[in-house]
Amino acid sequence: MIEPRLSAEMTVQSLLRKVSQEGGFGVVLRKGDRISGSILILCLEKGRDPRLLERMPSLEGPSTWHVIWPQDTDKKQDLDNYLERRTGFDPDIWLIELDIPDGERLIAEIA
């Protein structure tokens, strides 16, 4: 059975609003499909330690967010190349950047 969930645009707006309320910074780097676009979230803390998260389906229940890129900041060019390939492959994808401590916790609460 397909689980009901918010549209991609509503999920992004909710995340940005929650980050702002928590004193962080969030921005849409790339808009995707409003209804069903995939969402990649680049989490930073004070502009450092990038982690890329993506929602993955689960056989046991609802989709959950997973860290798919926990590289050091000296690998920034590799991350940029990865993001360029992903957005070229999937034109409907959203790319969001959040700069807030413990961004993974916040994302889990919203989506």
C-alpha positions as CSV (number, residue, x, y, z in Angstrom):
1,M,0.0,0.0,0.0
2,I,1.2,3.5,-0.8
3,E,1.6,5.7,2.2
4,P,0.0,9.1,2.2
5,R,2.5,11.9,2.5
6,L,2.9,15.6,1.9
7,S,3.9,16.9,-1.5
8,A,7.5,17.6,-2.1
9,E,6.9,21.4,-2.1
10,M,5.0,21.2,1.3
11,T,7.7,19.1,2.8
12,V,10.4,21.6,1.7
13,Q,8.3,24.6,3.0
14,S,7.8,22.8,6.3
15,L,11.5,22.1,6.7
16,L,12.5,25.7,5.9
17,R,10.0,27.1,8.3
18,K,11.1,24.8,11.1
19,V,14.8,25.5,10.5
20,S,14.0,29.3,10.7
21,Q,12.1,28.8,14.0
22,E,15.0,26.9,15.4
23,G,17.4,29.8,14.6
24,G,19.1,28.1,11.6
25,F,19.3,29.0,7.9
26,G,17.6,27.1,5.0
27,V,17.5,27.8,1.3
28,V,16.2,26.0,-1.8
29,L,19.2,25.5,-4.1
30,R,17.2,23.8,-6.8
31,K,13.4,23.4,-7.3
32,G,12.1,20.1,-8.5
33,D,8.7,18.7,-9.2
34,R,6.1,20.3,-6.9
35,I,4.2,17.1,-6.1
36,S,6.5,14.1,-6.2
37,G,10.0,15.3,-6.7
38,S,12.8,13.6,-4.7
39,I,14.4,15.8,-2.1
40,L,18.1,15.9,-1.3
41,I,19.0,17.8,1.9
42,L,22.5,19.2,2.4
43,C,23.0,19.6,6.2
44,L,25.8,21.9,7.5
45,E,26.8,23.1,10.9
46,K,28.2,26.7,10.7
47,G,29.0,26.1,7.0
48,R,31.1,22.9,7.8
49,D,30.7,19.1,7.9
50,P,28.4,18.6,5.0
51,R,26.0,15.6,5.1
52,L,23.6,14.8,2.3
53,L,20.3,13.1,3.2
54,E,17.7,11.5,1.1
55,R,14.4,9.8,1.9
56,M,14.5,6.1,1.2
57,P,11.5,3.7,1.1
58,S,11.4,1.0,3.7
59,L,9.8,-2.5,3.5
60,E,8.9,-2.4,7.2
61,G,7.0,0.9,7.2
62,P,7.1,4.6,6.2
63,S,10.1,6.1,4.3
64,T,13.0,7.3,6.4
65,W,15.8,9.8,5.9
66,H,19.3,8.4,5.4
67,V,22.7,10.1,5.3
68,I,24.1,9.2,1.8
69,W,27.2,11.5,1.9
70,P,29.1,12.0,5.1
71,Q,32.4,13.3,3.6
72,D,34.8,15.9,5.0
73,T,34.8,19.4,3.7
74,D,38.1,18.9,1.9
75,K,36.0,16.6,-0.5
76,K,33.7,19.5,-1.4
77,Q,34.5,19.2,-5.1
78,D,33.5,15.5,-5.0
79,L,30.2,16.4,-3.4
80,D,29.5,19.1,-6.0
81,N,30.3,16.6,-8.8
82,Y,27.9,14.1,-7.2
83,L,25.1,16.7,-6.9
84,E,25.6,17.8,-10.5
85,R,25.3,14.2,-11.8
86,R,22.2,13.5,-9.6
87,T,20.4,16.7,-10.8
88,G,21.4,15.9,-14.4
89,F,20.0,12.3,-14.1
90,D,16.8,13.4,-12.2
91,P,15.4,16.8,-13.4
92,D,12.6,16.6,-10.9
93,I,14.8,16.6,-7.8
94,W,14.8,19.2,-5.1
95,L,18.1,20.3,-3.5
96,I,17.8,22.0,-0.1
97,E,20.6,23.4,2.1
98,L,20.1,23.6,5.9
99,D,22.7,25.2,8.2
100,I,21.6,24.2,11.7
101,P,23.1,22.0,14.5
102,D,21.6,18.5,14.6
103,G,19.8,18.9,11.3
104,E,19.2,15.1,11.1
105,R,17.0,15.3,14.2
106,L,15.0,18.2,12.9
107,I,14.5,16.5,9.5
108,A,13.2,13.3,11.2
109,E,10.7,15.4,13.2
110,I,9.2,17.1,10.1
111,A,9.2,14.5,7.4
